[in-house]
Amino acid sequence: MMLVSFAEEKTGECVVCCQRCGAFLMESVSTTSYMVCPECGARLVVCVKKGKVSVFDDIRSEEELAKKRHARLTRYAAKINEVVK
C-alpha cells in the first residue's frame, strides 16, 4: 500500500516522516532509501524526487533481504581486502 507523505520544503530538502506513527525519518533533496522507523519499527521504502515524498511499506521477504545483505557484505569485504593489500 502506498501513501504519499506530506513534504515540507526546507532549503530545498523535504522532511520525511513515518506513514504509520509520524516519527521523523530524514531530510533529503533526492533519495530512495530502505529503512526501519526508529519509533514503531516499520520497514519502509522512502522515495524523494522533485519535491515529492513517497513512503510505503517494504514488502521484500526475509530471504530477499538476507541475500541483498550478504551481497553487500561480500562487496565490502572485497573492497577492504583491496585496501589492505
N, C-alpha and C positions, 0 to 999 in steps of 0.2 A: 504494500500500500504506500503510495507516495503522497506526501503532504508538502505544500510549499510553505516554508517558514518566512516570517517577516524579516526583511533586510533593512537595516538602518545604515545609511551612508555615513561614514565617519572617516574623513580624509581619504576617500577612495576605497576604503575597506568596508566589507559587510560583516556585521555581527551575526554569528550563527548560534542558535540555541537548540536544545533538545526538543524534538517534537512531542515527546511524552511528558517530561516533567518541567521543561522550560529552563533547565540549567544552561549556563554559558558553556559553549564548546570551543569557539575560536573566533578570531577576526582574520579575514583574508580578502584579497583582491580577486584571486582566481585559484581554485584548487579542486581536486577530487580526492577525498580522504576517507579512509575506513577507520572508525574509532569506536570506543566504548564510552558511553556517557559516564562522567565521574560521579554523578548523583544517583541515577537509577540503574546503571549497569546495562542499558540497552545497547546492542550492537547496531551501529548506524553507518550510513554512507552519506557524506556531505559533498555536494557539488555547488561551487560558487563560480558563476560565469556571467560577465557583463552586468554586474549589479543584481543578479537574481540568485537566490539561495534555494536549493532543494535539499531536504533532509528526508531520508527514507530508511526503513529497516534493512539491515544487511542480512539477506536470506541465504548466504552461502552456507553449505553444510560444514560440519566439523572436519570431515575428511578433506574437503577442498581447502579449508583454512590451514590444516596441517601440512598439506602438500605445498602450498604457497609459502608457509613459514619455513619449511625445510629447504625449498629452493632459494629463498632469501638468505638463510643462514649459510648455505653452501657457497653462494656468491661472496658473502662477507668473508668467509674463511679463505677463499681463493685469493681475494684482494689482500688480506693480511699476510698470507704466505708470500705473495709477490713483494710486499714491502719488506718483510723480514729477510728475504734472500739477498 
